[in-house]
């Protein structure tokens, strides 16, 4: 039962000749390239019982023979697909259930009713070229697939690259992809051929995805903890990418920005100070920021104001127009090779892990939490005299401390430290929410002032907002000392 590990990338038709001549292929090639036709038929029941059990069954015609593959329990992040695969040679072009003997699969495929219901549901007809590469000691099979996906009466072209790790290190898949991407506009592909085929039979609604626990354990070494934290940030970032590009749900952009903030907090927590990566994360955040500011203005700020119907409609029309332009800019940014390069770079970073000799996880966590805690206390001195920018910096520190404590909270699971961690998180959440409202109020004021100079329809909105903003700022500023006092009073669990 091998674990299949491959990195999938999309490539444009016009870039295929560049790939075939690429210096990296010539440099690492260990034999002749092989080109052949692969016709793969995927089987399931009409109601997709295999799919619902996260299993796929494929019969492939290749080089005059028949091959059967069962795949299960897969996941993909930053284009890296990992799944269990059972592959066998069979005698003819239909499923051979005698080859399916693994105990995790037999309860499914020994069911006579399911067997009777299995039928071909879609096919891929590909021209595949394979190169066997010796990349820094790792055996990588680079495959170029160029063909069609055929589902019922539907056909769509399907062109992609697969970098499959036959033996060696996962980080070498990302390193090779970065070499190829330096000359060719490659795009990460998180969707498998099977998923593309199933999309013709089952609608998969896009839902915003919030942060999930990274799954750290007290027994983890720092390298494993770093990888878990990083992959979870990438998961959240990419899970919201399609929603952000569609522009129908403002939560997509919001959750991408949350993922970036958690990513920066995680990198700092593990002592990763890479200026190039930080610059690219900041660039991506700037791509998302304008769309987010206009989302807040359109969906939260303007509806909350007491405006006449005429003024409301005019204001919404102006902001909606600006929002559409911002989302167009956002989509262009996410389509840039620069964004794909960042994702591959982060994938390489997390696959490599931390340098040998890194302090143990408990020491790493406690040291970083204490440093951030002390910075936050220092920044909050003379709270009532802080400028808008200083309050913004206080908010950033509070948010960072909260994110890192949430990451490392599995290390503080004893009765006393567990209560301390929960209490501290609660006070940080309240403090961050208050400071966030104050910051959003300031940003909204700046945005409205700037836009009203170019859009007369927003001029009547500005004084109404300014009045509401003053009340909001006064209320939240008054609450801030008590929230700060509660935070300072909370004990630390480290």
C-alpha positions as CSV (number, residue, x, y, z in Angstrom):
1,X,0.0,0.0,0.0
2,X,2.3,2.8,-1.2
3,X,1.6,6.4,-0.3
4,X,1.5,8.3,-3.5
5,X,3.1,11.8,-3.2
6,X,3.0,14.1,-6.2
7,X,3.0,17.8,-6.9
8,X,0.5,18.9,-9.6
9,X,0.9,22.0,-11.7
10,X,-1.1,23.5,-14.6
11,X,0.7,24.6,-17.7
12,X,-0.5,26.5,-20.7
13,X,-0.5,24.8,-24.1
14,X,1.9,27.3,-25.6
15,X,4.4,26.7,-22.8
16,X,4.8,22.9,-23.5
17,X,7.7,23.4,-25.9
18,X,9.5,25.4,-23.3
19,X,9.0,22.6,-20.8
20,X,10.4,20.0,-23.1
21,X,13.5,22.0,-23.6
22,X,13.9,23.2,-20.0
23,X,17.5,23.2,-18.7
24,X,16.4,21.4,-15.5
25,X,15.1,18.4,-17.4
26,X,18.3,18.1,-19.4
27,X,20.4,18.5,-16.3
28,X,18.7,15.9,-14.2
29,X,17.5,13.4,-16.8
30,X,18.6,9.8,-16.2
31,X,17.3,8.1,-19.4
32,X,15.2,8.7,-22.5
33,X,11.8,10.4,-22.2
34,X,8.9,8.1,-22.9
35,X,5.7,9.2,-24.6
36,X,2.5,7.1,-24.6
37,X,-1.2,7.2,-24.6
38,X,-3.1,6.6,-21.4
39,X,-6.9,6.0,-21.5
40,X,-8.3,5.9,-18.0
41,X,-11.9,5.0,-17.1
42,X,-13.2,5.8,-13.6
43,X,-16.0,3.7,-12.1
44,X,-18.7,4.4,-9.6
45,X,-22.3,3.9,-8.9
46,X,-24.9,6.3,-10.3
47,X,-25.3,7.8,-6.8
48,X,-21.5,8.0,-6.4
49,X,-21.1,5.6,-3.4
50,X,-17.4,5.2,-3.9
51,X,-16.9,9.0,-4.0
52,X,-18.9,9.3,-0.7
53,X,-16.5,6.9,0.9
54,X,-13.5,8.9,-0.4
55,X,-12.4,6.1,-2.7
56,X,-11.8,6.1,-6.5
57,X,-11.5,3.1,-8.8
58,X,-9.7,3.5,-12.1
59,X,-9.0,1.1,-15.0
60,X,-6.2,2.3,-17.3
61,X,-5.1,1.1,-20.8
62,X,-1.4,1.8,-21.2
63,X,1.3,0.3,-23.4
64,X,-0.9,-2.6,-24.5
65,X,-1.8,-3.6,-21.0
66,X,-4.5,-3.0,-18.4
67,X,-3.9,-1.5,-15.0
68,X,-6.2,-1.1,-12.1
69,X,-5.8,1.5,-9.3
70,X,-7.7,2.2,-6.2
71,X,-7.0,5.5,-4.4
72,X,-8.2,6.6,-1.0
73,X,-7.9,9.1,1.9
74,X,-6.1,11.8,0.0
75,X,-5.5,15.5,0.6
76,X,-3.8,18.3,-1.2
77,X,-2.0,21.4,-0.1
78,X,0.0,23.8,-2.2
79,X,-0.4,21.4,-5.1
80,X,1.1,18.5,-3.1
81,X,-1.2,15.5,-3.3
82,X,-0.7,12.7,-0.9
83,X,-3.0,9.6,-0.9
84,X,-3.0,5.9,-0.5
85,X,-2.9,3.9,-3.8
86,X,-3.2,0.3,-4.6
87,X,-2.2,-0.5,-8.2
88,X,-2.3,-3.9,-10.0
89,X,-2.0,-5.4,-13.5
90,X,-5.3,-6.9,-14.7
91,X,-6.1,-9.1,-17.6
92,X,-8.9,-7.0,-19.3
93,X,-10.5,-3.6,-19.4
94,X,-12.9,-3.9,-16.5
95,X,-12.5,-4.0,-12.7
96,X,-11.0,-7.1,-11.2
97,X,-12.2,-7.3,-7.6
98,X,-9.9,-10.3,-6.8
99,X,-7.0,-7.8,-6.8
100,X,-8.6,-5.7,-4.1
101,X,-7.5,-7.5,-0.9
102,X,-6.5,-4.8,1.5
103,X,-8.6,-5.0,4.7
104,X,-9.5,-1.3,4.6
105,X,-11.0,-1.8,1.1
106,X,-12.7,-5.2,1.2
107,X,-15.7,-4.1,3.3
108,X,-16.5,-1.7,0.4
109,X,-15.7,-3.8,-2.7
110,X,-17.0,-7.2,-1.3
111,X,-20.5,-5.8,-1.3
112,X,-22.3,-7.5,-4.2
113,X,-24.9,-4.7,-4.6
114,X,-22.2,-2.1,-5.0
115,X,-20.3,-4.2,-7.5
116,X,-23.4,-4.6,-9.6
117,X,-24.0,-0.9,-9.5
118,X,-20.5,0.1,-10.6
119,X,-20.2,1.6,-14.1
120,X,-18.0,3.8,-16.1
121,X,-18.7,7.5,-15.3
122,X,-15.9,9.5,-16.9
123,X,-12.7,9.0,-18.9
124,X,-9.4,10.8,-19.4
125,X,-7.6,10.3,-22.7
126,X,-4.1,11.6,-22.3
127,X,-0.9,11.8,-24.2
128,X,1.7,11.5,-21.4
129,X,5.4,12.2,-21.6
130,X,7.5,11.0,-18.7
131,X,11.0,12.0,-17.7
132,X,12.9,10.2,-14.9
133,X,15.0,12.7,-13.0
134,X,17.7,12.3,-10.4
135,X,17.2,15.6,-8.5
136,X,19.7,16.1,-5.7
137,X,19.6,12.5,-4.9
138,X,15.8,12.1,-5.1
139,X,14.1,10.1,-7.8
140,X,11.4,12.3,-9.3
141,X,9.1,11.3,-12.2
142,X,8.1,14.4,-14.2
143,X,5.0,13.7,-16.3
144,X,3.3,16.0,-18.8
145,X,-0.3,15.1,-19.5
146,X,-2.0,16.6,-22.5
147,X,-5.5,15.4,-23.4
148,X,-9.2,15.4,-22.7
149,X,-11.5,14.7,-19.8
150,X,-14.7,13.1,-21.1
151,X,-17.8,12.9,-18.9
152,X,-21.1,11.9,-20.6
153,X,-21.5,14.4,-23.5
154,X,-19.0,16.9,-22.0
155,X,-15.4,17.2,-23.0
156,X,-12.8,19.6,-21.6
157,X,-9.1,19.9,-22.4
158,X,-6.8,18.8,-19.5
159,X,-3.1,19.8,-19.4
160,X,-1.0,19.4,-16.3
161,X,2.4,18.5,-14.9
162,X,2.9,15.9,-12.2
163,X,6.1,15.7,-10.2
164,X,5.9,12.3,-8.5
165,X,8.3,11.4,-5.7
166,X,9.5,7.9,-6.4
167,X,12.2,8.0,-3.7
168,X,13.7,10.8,-1.7
169,X,12.7,14.1,-0.1
170,X,9.4,15.9,-0.5
171,X,11.1,19.3,-0.4
172,X,12.8,18.4,-3.7
173,X,9.4,18.3,-5.5
174,X,9.0,22.0,-4.5
175,X,12.6,22.9,-5.3
176,X,12.2,21.4,-8.8
177,X,8.9,23.1,-9.3
178,X,10.5,26.5,-8.4
179,X,13.3,25.8,-11.0
180,X,10.7,25.1,-13.7
181,X,8.6,28.1,-12.7
182,X,11.5,30.5,-13.0
183,X,11.0,30.2,-16.8
184,X,7.4,28.9,-17.2
185,X,4.2,30.3,-15.8
186,X,3.1,27.3,-13.8
187,X,0.0,27.3,-11.6
188,X,-0.5,25.1,-8.6
189,X,-3.3,22.5,-9.1
190,X,-5.1,21.2,-6.0
191,X,-7.8,19.4,-7.9
192,X,-7.1,15.9,-9.2
193,X,-8.3,14.4,-12.5
194,X,-10.9,12.4,-10.5
195,X,-12.2,15.5,-8.8
196,X,-12.6,17.2,-12.1
197,X,-14.6,14.3,-13.4
198,X,-16.8,14.1,-10.4
199,X,-17.6,17.8,-10.7
200,X,-19.9,16.9,-13.6
201,X,-22.0,14.8,-11.4
202,X,-21.9,16.5,-8.0
203,X,-22.0,20.2,-7.2
204,X,-19.4,21.3,-4.7
205,X,-20.4,24.6,-3.2
206,X,-17.5,26.8,-2.1
207,X,-17.7,27.6,1.6
208,X,-15.3,30.0,3.5
209,X,-12.9,28.1,5.6
210,X,-11.8,29.4,9.0
211,X,-8.6,28.5,10.9
212,X,-8.5,25.1,12.4
213,X,-6.2,23.7,15.2
214,X,-2.9,22.8,13.7
215,X,-2.9,19.6,15.6
216,X,0.2,20.1,17.7
217,X,1.0,17.7,20.5
218,X,3.2,18.1,23.5
219,X,5.4,15.2,22.2
220,X,6.0,16.9,18.8
221,X,9.5,18.0,18.0
222,X,9.9,21.6,16.8
223,X,10.3,20.5,13.2
224,X,7.0,18.6,13.1
225,X,5.2,21.4,15.0
226,X,6.5,24.0,12.5
227,X,5.3,21.9,9.5
228,X,1.9,21.3,11.1
229,X,1.5,25.1,11.8
230,X,2.6,26.1,8.3
231,X,0.5,23.6,6.4
232,X,-2.6,24.6,8.3
233,X,-2.0,28.3,7.4
234,X,-1.5,27.3,3.7
235,X,-4.7,25.2,3.9
236,X,-6.8,28.1,5.1
237,X,-5.2,30.5,2.6
238,X,-5.8,28.2,-0.4
239,X,-9.2,27.0,0.7
240,X,-10.5,30.6,0.5
241,X,-8.8,31.5,-2.8
242,X,-11.6,30.5,-5.2
243,X,-14.2,32.4,-3.1
244,X,-12.0,35.5,-3.0
245,X,-11.6,35.4,-6.7
246,X,-15.3,35.0,-7.3
247,X,-16.0,38.0,-5.2
248,X,-19.5,36.9,-4.1
249,X,-18.7,36.4,-0.5
250,X,-16.6,38.9,1.4
251,X,-15.6,36.2,3.9
252,X,-13.2,34.7,1.3
253,X,-10.9,37.7,1.3
254,X,-11.3,38.1,5.0
255,X,-10.2,34.5,5.7
256,X,-7.3,34.8,3.3
257,X,-6.0,37.8,5.3
258,X,-6.5,35.9,8.6
259,X,-4.5,33.0,7.1
260,X,-1.6,35.4,6.2
261,X,-1.6,36.9,9.7
262,X,-1.5,33.5,11.3
263,X,1.2,32.5,8.9
264,X,3.4,35.5,9.9
265,X,2.8,34.8,13.6
266,X,3.8,31.1,13.1
267,X,7.0,32.1,11.2
268,X,8.0,34.5,14.0
269,X,7.2,31.9,16.6
270,X,9.6,29.4,15.1
271,X,12.3,32.0,14.5
272,X,12.0,32.2,10.7
273,X,13.0,35.6,9.6
274,X,13.2,35.5,5.8
275,X,12.9,39.1,4.4
276,X,12.1,37.8,0.9
277,X,9.2,35.7,2.2
278,X,8.0,38.5,4.5
279,X,8.0,41.0,1.5
280,X,5.9,38.6,-0.6
281,X,3.4,38.0,2.2
282,X,3.1,41.8,2.7
283,X,2.5,42.2,-1.1
284,X,-0.2,39.6,-1.1
285,X,-1.9,41.2,1.9
286,X,-1.8,44.5,0.1
287,X,-3.5,42.8,-2.9
288,X,-6.3,41.7,-0.6
289,X,-6.6,44.8,1.6
290,X,-8.3,47.2,-0.7
291,X,-11.1,44.7,-1.5
292,X,-11.5,44.0,2.2
293,X,-11.8,47.7,3.1
294,X,-14.5,48.2,0.5
295,X,-16.3,45.0,1.5
296,X,-16.6,46.4,5.1
297,X,-17.7,49.8,3.8
298,X,-20.4,48.3,1.5
299,X,-21.7,45.5,3.6
300,X,-21.3,46.8,7.2
301,X,-20.7,50.5,7.4
302,X,-23.2,52.0,5.0
303,X,-26.1,49.7,5.9
304,X,-25.5,50.7,9.6
305,X,-26.0,54.4,9.0
306,X,-29.4,56.2,9.0
307,X,-29.5,57.3,5.4
308,X,-32.4,58.2,3.2
309,X,-33.3,55.7,0.5
310,X,-32.0,57.9,-2.2
311,X,-28.6,58.6,-0.5
312,X,-28.3,54.9,0.5
313,X,-28.7,53.7,-3.1
314,X,-26.3,56.3,-4.5
315,X,-23.7,55.5,-1.9
316,X,-24.0,51.8,-2.5
317,X,-23.7,52.2,-6.2
318,X,-20.5,54.2,-5.9
319,X,-18.9,51.9,-3.4
320,X,-20.0,48.8,-5.4
321,X,-18.4,50.2,-8.5
322,X,-15.1,50.7,-6.6
323,X,-15.4,47.3,-5.0
324,X,-15.7,45.6,-8.4
325,X,-12.5,47.4,-9.6
326,X,-10.7,46.3,-6.4
327,X,-11.8,42.6,-7.0
328,X,-10.6,42.8,-10.6
329,X,-7.2,44.0,-9.3
330,X,-7.3,41.2,-6.7
331,X,-8.0,38.5,-9.3
332,X,-5.1,39.8,-11.5
333,X,-2.8,39.6,-8.5
334,X,-3.8,36.0,-7.6
335,X,-3.2,35.0,-11.2
336,X,0.3,36.3,-11.2
337,X,3.3,33.9,-11.2
338,X,4.4,35.9,-8.1
339,X,1.6,34.4,-6.0
340,X,2.2,30.9,-7.3
341,X,5.9,31.3,-6.5
342,X,5.1,32.4,-2.9
343,X,2.9,29.3,-2.4
344,X,5.7,27.0,-3.8
345,X,8.3,28.7,-1.7
346,X,6.2,28.2,1.5
347,X,5.6,24.6,0.5
348,X,9.4,24.1,0.2
349,X,9.9,25.8,3.5
350,X,7.5,23.7,5.4
351,X,8.6,20.5,3.7
352,X,12.2,21.2,4.7
353,X,11.3,21.8,8.3
354,X,13.5,23.5,10.9
355,X,17.3,23.4,11.1
356,X,18.8,20.6,13.2
357,X,19.6,21.7,16.7
358,X,16.5,23.8,17.1
359,X,15.4,24.1,20.8
360,X,12.7,21.7,22.1
361,X,9.1,22.7,21.4
362,X,8.2,23.7,25.0
363,X,11.2,26.0,25.1
364,X,10.4,27.5,21.7
365,X,6.8,28.2,22.7
366,X,7.5,29.6,26.1
367,X,10.3,31.8,24.9
368,X,8.3,33.3,22.1
369,X,5.2,33.8,24.1
370,X,7.1,35.5,26.9
371,X,8.8,37.9,24.4
372,X,5.6,38.8,22.7
373,X,3.8,39.2,26.0
374,X,6.5,41.6,27.3
375,X,6.4,43.7,24.1
376,X,2.6,43.9,24.4
377,X,2.8,45.1,28.0
378,X,5.4,47.7,27.0
379,X,3.4,49.0,24.0
380,X,0.3,49.3,26.3
381,X,1.9,51.7,28.8
382,X,0.2,55.0,29.0
383,X,-2.8,53.5,27.2
384,X,-4.8,56.7,27.2
385,X,-2.1,58.6,25.4
386,X,-1.6,56.3,22.5
387,X,-2.0,57.7,18.9
388,X,-4.1,55.9,16.3
389,X,-0.9,54.3,14.9
390,X,0.3,53.2,18.3
391,X,-3.1,51.7,19.1
392,X,-2.8,49.9,15.7
393,X,0.6,48.4,16.8
394,X,-0.9,47.4,20.1
395,X,-3.6,45.5,18.2
396,X,-1.1,43.7,16.0
397,X,0.8,42.5,19.1
398,X,-2.4,41.4,20.9
399,X,-3.4,39.5,17.8
400,X,0.0,37.9,17.4
401,X,0.0,36.8,21.0
402,X,-3.4,35.3,20.7
403,X,-2.6,33.4,17.5
404,X,0.6,32.0,18.9
405,X,-1.1,31.0,22.2
406,X,-3.9,29.3,20.2
407,X,-1.2,27.4,18.2
408,X,0.7,26.2,21.3
409,X,-2.2,25.7,23.6
410,X,-1.9,21.9,23.4
411,X,1.3,22.3,25.4
412,X,-0.7,23.7,28.4
413,X,-3.2,21.1,29.0
414,X,-2.8,20.6,32.8
415,X,-5.7,21.7,35.0
416,X,-4.0,24.9,36.1
417,X,-2.1,25.9,32.9
418,X,-5.2,25.0,30.9
419,X,-7.4,27.4,32.8
420,X,-4.7,30.1,32.7
421,X,-4.4,29.7,28.9
422,X,-8.2,29.8,28.4
423,X,-8.5,32.9,30.5
424,X,-5.6,34.7,28.8
425,X,-7.1,33.9,25.4
426,X,-10.4,35.3,26.5
427,X,-8.9,38.6,27.6
428,X,-6.8,38.8,24.4
429,X,-9.9,38.2,22.2
430,X,-11.8,41.0,24.0
431,X,-8.8,43.3,23.7
432,X,-8.2,42.5,20.1
433,X,-11.9,43.0,19.2
434,X,-12.0,46.4,20.8
435,X,-8.8,47.6,19.2
436,X,-9.9,46.1,15.9
437,X,-13.1,48.1,16.0
438,X,-11.1,51.3,16.7
439,X,-8.8,50.5,13.8
440,X,-11.6,49.7,11.4
441,X,-13.3,53.0,12.3
442,X,-10.2,54.9,11.5
443,X,-9.6,53.1,8.2
444,X,-13.3,53.5,7.2
445,X,-13.0,57.3,7.9
446,X,-9.9,57.5,5.7
447,X,-11.5,55.5,2.9
448,X,-14.7,57.5,2.9
449,X,-12.9,60.9,3.0
450,X,-10.7,59.8,0.0
451,X,-13.6,58.4,-2.0
452,X,-16.0,61.3,-1.4
453,X,-13.5,63.7,-3.0
454,X,-14.0,61.8,-6.3
455,X,-17.6,60.6,-5.9
456,X,-20.2,63.3,-5.1
457,X,-22.7,60.6,-4.2
458,X,-20.7,59.9,-1.1
459,X,-20.5,63.5,0.1
460,X,-23.8,63.3,2.1
461,X,-22.6,60.1,3.8
462,X,-19.4,61.5,5.2
463,X,-20.8,63.7,8.0
464,X,-23.3,61.1,9.0
465,X,-20.5,58.5,9.3
466,X,-18.2,60.9,11.1
467,X,-20.8,61.5,13.8
468,X,-21.4,57.7,14.2
469,X,-17.6,57.2,14.2
470,X,-17.1,59.6,17.0
471,X,-19.7,57.8,19.1
472,X,-18.2,54.4,18.3
473,X,-14.6,55.6,19.1
474,X,-15.7,57.2,22.4
475,X,-17.5,54.1,23.5
476,X,-14.7,51.7,22.6
477,X,-12.0,54.0,24.0
478,X,-13.9,54.1,27.3
479,X,-14.0,50.3,27.4
480,X,-10.3,49.9,26.6
481,X,-8.8,50.5,30.1
482,X,-11.0,47.7,31.7
483,X,-10.1,45.3,28.9
484,X,-6.4,46.1,29.4
485,X,-6.7,45.7,33.1
486,X,-8.3,42.2,32.6
487,X,-5.5,41.2,30.3
488,X,-2.8,42.3,32.7
489,X,-4.5,40.5,35.6
490,X,-4.7,37.2,33.7
491,X,-1.9,34.8,34.6
492,X,0.4,33.3,31.9
493,X,0.5,29.5,31.6
494,X,4.1,29.3,30.4
